[in-house]
Amino acid sequence: MSKFRKRMHDSSSKSLVILANDLDTTNLATLEKHTLQNIQNLGNYLCAVKFNFHVLLPLGEKSIKKINKTAHDMGLQTIADIKLNDIGNTNMVTLQRLWSSGFDAVIANPIMGPENLSQLVKNAHGNNRGVITLVHMSHPGAKLGYGLRVQDPNTGKMTSVHELFLKWSYSMNVDGIVVGATIPDLIRQSSKKAKGKFEIYSPGVGTQGGDPTDALDAGANYLIVGRTILNSKNPKLEAQRLREITLS
């Protein structure tokens, strides 16, 4: 078990909920302030916080380091959701920036191919960080891409894009995979393949129609939740409710 997976395992003793801190505000001061408030107010009901381009593009390295430190002080892991997918050199420079900013893991797109993915995992594990790969997104239109039929370059057999991504993720020893909570059948299929080698991270709970109990029963290890918490009348109460579901 990589050190990132071990840290996630330790953090998950209090919750299996990961906050997707996707704030729409364009005011930089407000963005940093609200992000820090979310971590401090909701941290007791979370195991990690995920940040995508909503936060990473507007804020500079100084603010991001402050945010990551605040999360770590709360006992939370931090994940950079940039769906990394580029040539090896660009990937390595990106990882260097993310690690120096304090992130614990990165979400990557397996479409980069197994060779680049292997380099990504090697770098991450060498720095006690993690790689989580995108096997199937949660939004309704995702099946148009991830469900496409392709030829497996190793076997010559026809398969789906998400099945190929799952195979590559497994063979490259990633730390986790993303499979939407809206497709519990695929979570179940992925869980059978995982066999303790990686964890399943499931977004799409609530707002996109995913049911937290169905996702967990199918084999999801963590729920990634954003708008369902952030847009609720009482975010703390909603985070607490979801935490109780994951630990029941």
Backbone bond lengths (Angstrom), bond angles and torsions (degrees), N, CA, C in turn:
res aa  C-N    CA-C-N  psi(-1)  N-CA   C-N-CA  omega(-1)  CA-C   N-CA-C  phi
1 M - - - 1.465 - - 1.527 109.17 -
2 S 1.339 116.61 126.29 1.460 120.18 178.84 1.524 110.23 -65.39
3 K 1.333 115.53 161.84 1.464 118.89 -179.26 1.522 111.80 -65.85
4 F 1.357 116.71 -31.08 1.460 118.43 175.88 1.524 110.49 -64.77
5 R 1.317 116.92 -46.84 1.468 119.94 179.12 1.526 110.64 -60.70
6 K 1.324 116.38 -37.69 1.467 120.22 178.24 1.525 110.16 -64.87
7 R 1.338 117.42 -42.15 1.465 119.66 178.71 1.522 110.73 -65.21
8 M 1.325 117.19 -40.31 1.459 120.36 177.20 1.523 110.56 -63.34
9 H 1.315 115.44 -41.45 1.471 119.81 179.06 1.525 110.47 -61.05
10 D 1.329 116.04 -42.94 1.466 119.62 178.85 1.529 111.33 -65.37
11 S 1.344 116.67 -41.50 1.469 120.84 179.86 1.525 111.89 -66.81
12 S 1.328 116.24 -28.74 1.465 120.06 -175.15 1.525 113.00 -75.96
13 S 1.326 117.13 -2.85 1.461 118.67 178.54 1.519 111.69 -65.56
14 K 1.358 116.75 -23.28 1.461 119.96 -179.79 1.525 112.95 -104.53
15 S 1.335 117.42 -14.26 1.463 120.37 -178.60 1.522 109.72 -175.14
16 L 1.340 115.16 156.04 1.471 121.53 173.98 1.525 110.32 -114.29
17 V 1.331 115.50 16.18 1.464 121.18 -177.02 1.519 110.46 -97.62
18 I 1.333 115.97 130.14 1.462 123.54 174.28 1.522 107.58 -111.20
19 L 1.303 117.03 124.77 1.459 120.68 178.97 1.527 110.26 -81.82
20 A 1.330 116.72 125.19 1.462 121.83 170.69 1.523 106.88 -89.11
21 N 1.313 115.87 98.70 1.463 121.33 -173.87 1.539 110.34 -82.77
22 D 1.329 115.84 66.68 1.465 122.47 -175.92 1.527 109.03 -98.42
23 L 1.315 115.65 83.87 1.462 121.67 -177.26 1.523 110.56 -90.71
24 D 1.325 116.52 138.94 1.464 121.58 -174.80 1.525 114.24 -87.47
25 T 1.314 118.05 -9.67 1.456 120.38 -174.72 1.530 112.10 -63.82
26 T 1.318 116.64 144.17 1.469 121.46 178.27 1.527 111.97 -103.64
27 N 1.320 116.73 -3.37 1.459 121.58 177.68 1.523 109.54 -81.39
28 L 1.324 117.41 117.82 1.457 120.73 -172.48 1.522 112.67 -62.51
29 A 1.317 117.04 -44.67 1.463 120.27 -179.55 1.526 110.53 -62.43
30 T 1.325 115.66 -41.96 1.458 120.49 178.81 1.523 111.50 -66.55
31 L 1.324 116.42 -39.19 1.462 121.40 -179.09 1.522 111.33 -61.04
32 E 1.338 115.92 -48.59 1.465 118.94 178.98 1.523 110.82 -65.31
33 K 1.319 116.86 -44.19 1.460 121.80 -178.16 1.524 111.38 -60.66
34 H 1.322 116.42 -48.31 1.469 120.27 -177.96 1.523 111.48 -67.35
35 T 1.323 116.10 -36.28 1.463 119.23 178.14 1.523 110.50 -63.79
36 L 1.323 116.97 -45.43 1.457 120.78 178.39 1.531 111.15 -63.68
37 Q 1.323 116.14 -39.13 1.471 120.07 178.24 1.529 110.80 -64.63
38 N 1.328 116.76 -40.87 1.466 120.22 178.79 1.526 110.96 -60.52
39 I 1.321 116.14 -43.46 1.465 120.30 179.99 1.526 110.25 -64.09
40 Q 1.312 116.48 -45.84 1.466 120.85 -176.58 1.529 112.15 -71.13
41 N 1.325 117.56 -38.26 1.461 120.77 -177.12 1.524 113.43 -80.38
42 L 1.345 116.21 -30.50 1.466 120.19 -173.46 1.525 113.25 -108.94
43 G 1.336 116.38 -9.01 1.456 120.87 -171.92 1.515 115.63 -55.06
44 N 1.320 117.45 -32.63 1.470 120.43 -179.08 1.522 112.53 -68.57
45 Y 1.326 117.25 -13.76 1.465 121.14 -178.12 1.529 112.27 -109.52
46 L 1.337 116.45 10.59 1.460 122.01 -174.49 1.525 111.14 -124.75
47 C 1.334 115.10 165.29 1.466 120.17 169.00 1.520 111.02 -114.68
48 A 1.344 117.03 -18.77 1.458 120.90 -178.28 1.522 109.69 -161.19
49 V 1.326 115.32 167.48 1.462 122.15 175.28 1.519 107.84 -130.28
50 K 1.326 115.73 135.58 1.464 122.26 179.72 1.521 109.33 -110.52
51 F 1.322 115.63 132.94 1.460 121.27 179.96 1.531 109.18 -121.33
52 N 1.332 116.26 131.41 1.461 118.65 174.63 1.525 109.34 -114.17
53 F 1.308 116.58 -156.81 1.462 120.94 -173.66 1.528 112.97 -66.57
54 H 1.346 118.21 -17.09 1.459 120.37 175.27 1.529 110.86 -55.24
55 V 1.330 116.22 -35.29 1.461 122.09 -177.87 1.528 111.99 -104.12
56 L 1.320 116.31 -40.42 1.463 119.97 -172.02 1.522 113.52 -69.13
57 L 1.313 118.44 -36.54 1.460 120.05 -178.70 1.532 112.91 -73.68
58 P 1.326 119.78 -45.92 1.475 119.13 -177.53 1.526 113.94 -71.99
59 L 1.354 117.33 -35.34 1.460 119.80 -171.81 1.531 111.40 -92.90
60 G 1.309 116.28 149.85 1.450 122.17 177.38 1.519 111.73 -87.60
61 E 1.336 115.22 176.80 1.458 121.19 -176.01 1.529 111.98 -61.05
62 K 1.319 117.44 -37.63 1.465 120.38 -178.98 1.520 111.25 -60.88
63 S 1.329 116.94 -46.29 1.466 120.78 179.58 1.520 111.36 -65.78
64 I 1.331 116.32 -41.21 1.465 120.23 -178.08 1.526 110.58 -65.96
65 K 1.329 117.53 -39.87 1.464 120.56 176.09 1.532 110.62 -60.78
66 K 1.319 116.49 -41.40 1.468 121.23 179.29 1.526 110.53 -63.19
67 I 1.322 115.75 -42.67 1.468 121.07 179.65 1.535 110.49 -64.38
68 N 1.335 116.66 -45.83 1.463 119.66 179.92 1.525 111.46 -63.80
69 K 1.323 117.09 -40.15 1.464 119.97 178.77 1.524 111.05 -63.60
70 T 1.336 116.42 -40.93 1.462 120.12 178.30 1.520 110.89 -61.14
71 A 1.328 116.31 -42.43 1.470 120.68 177.77 1.526 110.84 -63.59
72 H 1.324 116.60 -44.80 1.463 120.06 179.92 1.526 111.44 -63.74
73 D 1.314 117.08 -37.01 1.464 120.84 177.85 1.530 111.52 -64.13
74 M 1.346 115.52 -24.78 1.468 121.02 177.18 1.529 111.64 -89.21
75 G 1.339 116.47 2.76 1.463 120.22 -179.50 1.513 113.84 80.05
76 L 1.338 116.94 21.98 1.460 121.76 -176.93 1.524 111.16 -106.59
77 Q 1.330 116.11 147.44 1.458 122.22 171.97 1.529 108.82 -88.52
78 T 1.336 116.85 155.37 1.461 120.48 -179.99 1.523 109.92 -124.49
79 I 1.335 114.84 138.16 1.465 122.09 -174.65 1.517 109.45 -125.01
80 A 1.324 116.53 128.40 1.466 122.04 176.10 1.519 108.64 -91.10
81 D 1.314 115.53 111.13 1.462 120.90 -177.19 1.528 109.07 -95.42
82 I 1.331 116.19 80.56 1.465 119.81 179.86 1.529 111.84 -112.47
83 K 1.345 116.29 -0.37 1.469 120.94 179.55 1.531 109.69 49.72
84 L 1.315 114.49 52.43 1.459 122.87 -173.78 1.526 111.32 -55.27
85 N 1.329 116.14 130.59 1.464 120.86 -178.57 1.520 109.05 -161.88
86 D 1.325 116.22 93.75 1.462 118.92 -179.17 1.522 109.59 -155.59
87 I 1.325 116.38 -171.69 1.449 120.19 176.77 1.520 109.72 -69.60
88 G 1.319 116.24 161.11 1.454 121.10 -173.58 1.506 114.44 -54.35
89 N 1.332 118.32 -46.23 1.457 121.53 -177.45 1.515 111.16 -61.76
90 T 1.330 117.00 -45.44 1.465 120.65 178.83 1.518 111.02 -63.01
91 N 1.325 116.50 -40.26 1.460 120.59 178.40 1.528 111.29 -60.96
92 M 1.317 116.66 -43.45 1.460 120.57 -177.64 1.530 111.49 -66.59
93 V 1.321 117.05 -41.86 1.466 120.62 177.86 1.528 109.60 -63.27
94 T 1.333 116.16 -41.21 1.463 120.97 179.04 1.519 111.09 -61.38
95 L 1.333 116.62 -46.49 1.465 119.92 179.45 1.525 111.30 -61.12
96 Q 1.321 116.64 -41.17 1.461 119.85 178.89 1.527 110.75 -57.72
97 R 1.336 116.40 -42.94 1.467 120.75 179.24 1.532 111.23 -66.18
98 L 1.312 116.37 -42.22 1.464 120.09 -178.45 1.521 111.06 -66.11
99 W 1.328 116.45 -44.42 1.467 118.68 -178.54 1.527 110.84 -66.20
100 S 1.339 117.05 -40.88 1.469 119.60 -179.88 1.521 111.43 -67.25
101 S 1.340 116.59 -21.90 1.471 120.74 177.27 1.520 112.25 -85.00
102 G 1.327 116.57 -7.58 1.459 119.94 174.19 1.507 116.66 104.36
103 F 1.326 118.85 5.33 1.457 120.18 -178.69 1.529 111.25 -72.05
104 D 1.336 114.88 148.56 1.464 121.35 178.91 1.520 112.88 -93.02
105 A 1.322 117.19 -24.40 1.466 120.07 -176.85 1.519 110.02 -158.56
106 V 1.326 114.61 163.73 1.459 121.81 178.14 1.521 108.81 -130.10
107 I 1.321 116.31 144.54 1.463 121.17 172.36 1.525 107.49 -94.80
108 A 1.331 116.01 127.85 1.457 122.07 -175.61 1.520 110.29 -124.31
109 N 1.341 115.13 158.53 1.461 122.08 178.93 1.527 109.21 -100.61
110 P 1.335 118.77 118.16 1.471 121.07 -177.06 1.528 114.00 -63.83
111 I 1.330 117.91 -10.20 1.452 119.50 -178.37 1.529 111.64 -62.97
112 M 1.325 117.69 -13.11 1.466 121.94 174.90 1.526 111.59 -63.67
113 G 1.340 117.31 -16.69 1.455 121.49 179.76 1.517 112.56 98.00
114 P 1.333 117.37 155.01 1.471 121.09 -174.48 1.519 114.09 -63.52
115 E 1.341 119.16 -31.79 1.462 120.08 -178.86 1.523 111.16 -64.94
116 N 1.336 116.89 -50.54 1.459 120.31 178.49 1.522 111.42 -65.94
117 L 1.319 116.20 -36.60 1.461 120.14 179.20 1.526 110.49 -64.14
118 S 1.318 116.46 -39.97 1.461 120.76 178.05 1.525 111.04 -61.52
119 Q 1.332 117.39 -41.61 1.459 121.50 178.22 1.526 110.94 -63.97
120 L 1.328 115.44 -37.94 1.456 121.39 178.83 1.530 110.41 -61.28
121 V 1.323 115.83 -48.15 1.459 121.05 -179.02 1.528 110.87 -64.40
122 K 1.325 116.76 -42.22 1.465 121.12 179.31 1.521 110.85 -59.61
123 N 1.336 116.68 -45.26 1.458 120.76 179.21 1.523 110.74 -63.56
124 A 1.325 116.20 -46.82 1.466 120.51 -177.86 1.525 111.01 -60.87
125 H 1.316 116.97 -49.26 1.460 120.07 -177.46 1.528 111.25 -66.49
126 G 1.332 116.59 -32.42 1.452 120.02 176.37 1.513 112.83 -66.42
127 N 1.337 116.05 -20.59 1.467 121.78 178.34 1.529 112.02 -109.36
128 N 1.337 116.95 15.83 1.466 123.16 -179.97 1.522 112.27 60.68
129 R 1.341 116.09 30.83 1.447 122.34 177.37 1.530 110.49 -112.83
130 G 1.331 115.33 179.73 1.452 119.24 -175.94 1.515 113.68 -128.57
131 V 1.344 115.02 159.88 1.458 123.08 174.51 1.518 108.61 -123.94
132 I 1.326 115.35 127.00 1.461 122.71 176.90 1.522 107.14 -117.10
133 T 1.316 117.46 125.74 1.461 120.30 -174.86 1.525 112.13 -103.22
134 L 1.311 114.23 150.16 1.456 122.18 -176.37 1.527 109.50 -90.23
135 V 1.321 117.32 103.48 1.459 121.40 -179.43 1.523 111.45 -92.40
136 H 1.334 117.21 -38.53 1.480 120.06 177.22 1.522 108.92 -161.34
137 M 1.346 116.38 122.52 1.459 121.11 179.35 1.520 110.89 -74.06
138 S 1.329 116.10 170.99 1.466 121.18 -171.52 1.523 114.66 -98.01
139 H 1.346 118.29 -18.80 1.462 119.07 -173.89 1.539 111.08 -73.98
140 P 1.332 118.28 156.86 1.466 122.11 -172.64 1.525 114.79 -56.38
141 G 1.329 117.65 -37.02 1.454 119.96 -176.93 1.516 114.84 -78.47
142 A 1.341 117.78 -4.25 1.460 120.72 -174.61 1.526 112.57 -62.54
143 K 1.329 116.51 -33.00 1.473 119.01 -176.29 1.520 112.20 -64.28
144 L 1.330 117.77 -21.36 1.461 120.25 179.65 1.527 111.29 -64.75
145 G 1.327 116.98 -31.05 1.454 120.74 177.91 1.513 112.99 -97.74
146 Y 1.341 116.43 -50.59 1.458 120.41 -175.25 1.525 113.14 -72.63
147 G 1.324 116.49 -16.99 1.454 119.92 178.37 1.524 114.53 -93.14
148 L 1.330 116.91 -1.60 1.464 120.14 179.74 1.524 111.25 -59.49
149 R 1.322 115.78 145.26 1.458 121.23 177.65 1.523 109.54 -88.65
150 V 1.321 116.03 130.24 1.460 121.91 -179.33 1.523 108.91 -136.24
151 Q 1.310 114.93 167.18 1.461 120.26 177.77 1.524 110.16 -96.06
152 D 1.315 115.85 125.36 1.462 120.44 176.46 1.531 108.07 -66.19
153 P 1.336 117.93 119.46 1.468 119.68 -175.99 1.523 113.65 -64.41
154 N 1.325 117.95 -20.81 1.464 120.66 -179.14 1.521 113.24 -87.39
155 T 1.333 116.79 -39.33 1.465 120.23 -175.80 1.525 113.36 -103.65
156 G 1.329 116.89 -19.91 1.454 120.38 -176.19 1.515 113.59 79.86
157 K 1.324 117.47 -2.43 1.461 121.69 -178.94 1.522 110.41 -84.28
158 M 1.324 115.57 152.54 1.457 120.81 176.99 1.530 109.59 -79.70
159 T 1.295 114.86 139.87 1.459 121.61 -179.85 1.517 108.26 -151.26
160 S 1.316 117.43 176.16 1.462 120.37 176.41 1.522 109.13 -92.23
161 V 1.322 116.02 159.88 1.460 120.51 178.28 1.524 110.26 -58.47
162 H 1.336 117.53 -44.23 1.470 118.75 -177.08 1.524 111.65 -68.28
163 E 1.311 118.36 -32.09 1.461 120.27 176.83 1.530 110.89 -68.59
164 L 1.325 116.54 -38.08 1.458 120.48 177.52 1.523 110.60 -67.16
165 F 1.348 116.50 -42.26 1.460 120.32 177.85 1.531 111.16 -62.55
166 L 1.315 116.41 -38.25 1.464 120.62 177.84 1.531 110.26 -64.14
167 K 1.311 116.25 -43.21 1.467 121.29 179.52 1.527 110.63 -61.95
168 W 1.336 116.92 -47.72 1.461 120.18 179.93 1.528 111.01 -63.17
169 S 1.321 116.32 -41.29 1.465 120.20 -179.62 1.519 110.84 -61.05
170 Y 1.306 115.86 -44.40 1.465 121.07 -179.78 1.526 110.73 -63.02
171 S 1.327 116.60 -46.49 1.460 120.24 -174.97 1.524 112.67 -73.21
172 M 1.346 117.94 -22.76 1.458 121.12 179.96 1.523 113.06 -93.10
173 N 1.344 117.15 4.83 1.471 122.37 175.45 1.526 113.64 61.26
174 V 1.332 116.46 42.82 1.463 119.11 175.55 1.520 109.44 -67.49
175 D 1.319 115.96 166.31 1.461 121.19 -177.40 1.524 112.77 -89.25
176 G 1.320 116.61 -21.53 1.459 120.12 -179.72 1.509 110.16 -168.27
177 I 1.322 115.17 165.94 1.457 121.39 175.70 1.526 108.86 -131.48
178 V 1.329 115.78 152.04 1.459 121.82 175.68 1.519 108.40 -100.46
179 V 1.321 115.93 122.68 1.466 122.68 173.15 1.526 106.88 -135.95
180 G 1.319 117.26 124.14 1.453 121.39 -174.62 1.517 114.63 -58.22
181 A 1.337 115.35 141.09 1.464 120.74 176.40 1.520 111.70 -66.02
182 T 1.322 116.71 -13.22 1.465 122.29 179.54 1.520 112.20 -78.42
183 I 1.338 117.73 -7.91 1.471 121.09 -179.77 1.537 109.93 -129.49
184 P 1.342 116.83 70.21 1.466 120.62 -176.53 1.526 113.86 -59.60
185 D 1.335 117.94 -28.47 1.466 119.23 178.51 1.522 111.24 -62.36
186 L 1.335 116.49 -38.61 1.457 120.13 178.64 1.531 110.93 -73.50
187 I 1.318 117.18 -33.17 1.472 120.26 173.52 1.523 109.00 -59.94
188 R 1.319 115.81 -44.53 1.467 120.79 -179.56 1.530 110.75 -61.78
189 Q 1.323 116.54 -45.21 1.463 121.60 178.69 1.527 110.55 -62.06
190 S 1.326 116.49 -43.22 1.465 121.24 -178.97 1.523 111.20 -68.00
191 S 1.328 116.31 -35.85 1.454 120.87 -179.64 1.529 111.19 -63.71
192 K 1.321 116.56 -37.21 1.464 120.64 178.08 1.525 110.60 -65.05
193 K 1.334 115.71 -33.70 1.459 120.62 179.93 1.533 111.07 -77.31
194 A 1.307 116.86 -32.88 1.470 120.94 -173.79 1.522 112.31 -61.20
195 K 1.313 116.92 -50.34 1.466 122.53 177.82 1.537 112.30 48.19
196 G 1.320 115.19 39.44 1.459 119.86 176.68 1.510 115.14 82.13
197 K 1.350 118.49 1.10 1.469 120.72 -178.90 1.522 112.37 -81.80
198 F 1.329 117.28 -24.80 1.459 121.57 177.83 1.519 108.91 -155.06
199 E 1.325 116.48 166.78 1.455 121.54 178.65 1.522 110.86 -105.17
200 I 1.330 115.42 159.22 1.464 121.85 -179.78 1.523 109.04 -107.33
201 Y 1.329 115.54 124.38 1.457 123.83 179.61 1.519 107.75 -106.85
202 S 1.334 116.76 122.63 1.466 120.37 -173.10 1.528 112.38 -119.24
203 P 1.332 116.76 110.07 1.471 121.45 173.13 1.531 110.00 -89.90
204 G 1.327 115.27 174.32 1.463 119.88 174.56 1.513 115.19 95.13
205 V 1.339 117.05 11.71 1.469 120.58 178.74 1.518 110.05 -72.96
206 G 1.319 116.30 132.58 1.466 120.97 173.81 1.504 113.80 85.08
207 T 1.327 117.29 -90.90 1.461 122.44 -172.86 1.519 112.40 -56.86
208 Q 1.335 117.63 -40.64 1.460 120.95 -179.70 1.521 112.86 -90.91
209 G 1.322 117.10 0.65 1.454 120.64 173.34 1.510 116.23 101.90
210 G 1.330 117.72 -2.24 1.456 119.84 179.46 1.516 112.13 -73.82
211 D 1.325 116.55 139.31 1.461 121.89 179.07 1.530 109.27 -97.78
212 P 1.329 117.85 124.03 1.468 119.46 -175.89 1.521 113.69 -60.60
213 T 1.331 116.88 -40.55 1.460 120.12 -178.86 1.518 111.04 -67.07
214 D 1.328 116.66 -42.29 1.467 120.07 178.61 1.522 111.39 -61.79
215 A 1.328 116.09 -41.80 1.458 120.09 -179.68 1.531 111.16 -64.73
216 L 1.324 116.47 -44.41 1.461 120.17 -179.93 1.522 111.42 -67.05
217 D 1.325 116.47 -41.29 1.463 120.19 178.86 1.525 111.33 -63.77
218 A 1.337 116.37 -30.70 1.461 120.61 -179.73 1.525 111.89 -76.27
219 G 1.338 116.78 -17.55 1.458 119.66 177.43 1.505 115.85 126.62
220 A 1.340 117.96 4.53 1.470 119.62 176.47 1.526 109.62 -64.25
221 N 1.321 115.95 139.21 1.459 120.89 178.13 1.516 112.68 -95.07
222 Y 1.345 115.91 -29.90 1.461 121.14 -179.64 1.528 109.38 -139.12
223 L 1.335 115.66 145.93 1.461 122.03 175.16 1.522 108.79 -107.31
224 I 1.327 116.26 127.75 1.461 121.53 175.03 1.523 107.47 -98.57
225 V 1.328 116.49 117.41 1.464 120.83 -173.67 1.522 109.49 -129.01
226 G 1.323 116.45 129.47 1.454 121.09 179.60 1.513 112.75 -119.16
227 R 1.336 115.83 -88.22 1.460 120.95 -173.36 1.521 113.31 -59.93
228 T 1.320 117.96 -32.33 1.465 120.61 179.52 1.527 110.98 -58.39
229 I 1.321 116.74 -34.92 1.466 121.47 176.16 1.525 110.97 -87.00
230 L 1.320 116.47 -52.26 1.465 120.82 -171.55 1.522 113.54 -65.08
231 N 1.335 117.29 -32.93 1.463 121.07 -177.22 1.524 113.59 -96.09
232 S 1.325 116.60 3.36 1.464 119.17 179.79 1.532 110.03 -76.16
233 K 1.311 116.51 161.12 1.463 121.11 179.14 1.523 111.22 -65.41
234 N 1.339 115.48 -30.58 1.460 120.41 179.61 1.530 108.21 -135.35
235 P 1.342 118.48 86.36 1.465 121.64 -176.52 1.525 113.80 -54.92
236 K 1.338 116.54 -38.78 1.465 119.49 -178.87 1.526 111.04 -64.92
237 L 1.331 115.77 -42.32 1.467 120.11 179.78 1.528 110.72 -66.26
238 E 1.334 116.51 -38.74 1.464 120.39 179.55 1.525 110.78 -67.55
239 A 1.319 117.22 -41.91 1.461 120.71 177.63 1.522 110.81 -63.20
240 Q 1.332 115.62 -39.34 1.465 120.12 178.33 1.527 110.56 -65.02
241 R 1.332 116.11 -41.29 1.472 120.57 179.63 1.528 110.92 -61.35
242 L 1.328 116.06 -44.50 1.456 119.95 -179.53 1.526 111.43 -68.05
243 R 1.324 116.29 -38.04 1.455 118.74 177.45 1.528 110.79 -60.52
244 E 1.316 116.51 -42.92 1.456 120.49 -179.31 1.523 111.30 -63.35
245 I 1.346 116.30 -34.88 1.466 119.80 176.38 1.526 110.75 -64.26
246 T 1.335 115.27 -43.04 1.476 117.81 -176.50 1.519 113.02 -69.91
247 L 1.320 117.24 -25.36 1.462 120.00 -176.91 1.522 112.86 -100.59
248 S 1.323 116.95 0.04 1.487 119.49 -178.32 1.524 111.75 -79.85
